[in-house]
């Protein structure tokens, strides 16, 4: 059975779940998951865990993301991107009145710790049902704002054509940030409406786009080793045979030097468990070695 990770360059037009379904066939296992959904329109880094790799995905999902995106000002859509029905179009004079400096100031105000209202067509569940399913069923959905962090937001280009303004941006942000919501909020701030026209994820820390594989080229030979990936995302602790046996039976070790979740590995690079300091020492929270 193969355990590990893949970094895929997701193409446009398919869902993240479609990618997972394809990899289940390639690796002949149902145990495949991904670290953070990409919309069908979006392209770029999609990290997959295969078999035991799935146990580490949450620690990748929680990390920093980076995106290249294009925002179009002058129209709002129901989905906050180009795929949705247009709900409002600004007058040419209103769009022409917006200066580049106004665009820059509005986007700069979004950098840092902010409260952001997710797009109504997000995958967030409302009373057990995905928000996007409720919207498709004709419901009006407005999700509550939540705290996210925009680490940086660089404007790469501002261009004007066809009665609209397009802004290319490079955004580094925390998990849970919606780039479509940045487009929507910029349009709201400037009172002309805005939506996303392109989105490419360039990083899911610590994985970068230059590590990503084309979906149609993936084979088991491309699988990244679980231990090597675990070392990239979590602190590690080397353990001896006696400690390995303790973990095997779910017993705690002496406290680790690091705080939070880390990995316990042997001197020959075997991943034994995820561990975390708790009242009784370093407690195993996921065990990989078999009894």
Secondary structure as UniProt FT lines:
FT   STRAND          4..10
FT   TURN            12..13
FT   HELIX           16..27
FT   STRAND          32..34
FT   TURN            40..41
FT   STRAND          43..50
FT   HELIX           51..56
FT   HELIX           57..61
FT   STRAND          65..73
FT   STRAND          75..77
FT   TURN            78..79
FT   TURN            82..83
FT   STRAND          86..89
FT   HELIX           92..96
FT   HELIX           100..108
FT   TURN            109..110
FT   STRAND          112..117
FT   TURN            120..121
FT   STRAND          125..126
FT   TURN            127..128
FT   STRAND          129..130
FT   HELIX           131..136
FT   TURN            137..138
FT   STRAND          145..161
FT   TURN            162..163
FT   STRAND          164..173
FT   TURN            175..176
FT   HELIX           179..189
FT   TURN            190..191
FT   STRAND          194..204
FT   TURN            205..206
FT   STRAND          207..208
FT   HELIX           209..211
FT   STRAND          213..214
FT   HELIX           215..217
FT   HELIX           220..222
FT   HELIX           226..233
FT   STRAND          235..239
FT   HELIX           241..248
FT   TURN            249..250
FT   STRAND          261..266
FT   TURN            267..268
FT   STRAND          271..278
FT   TURN            279..280
FT   STRAND          281..287
//
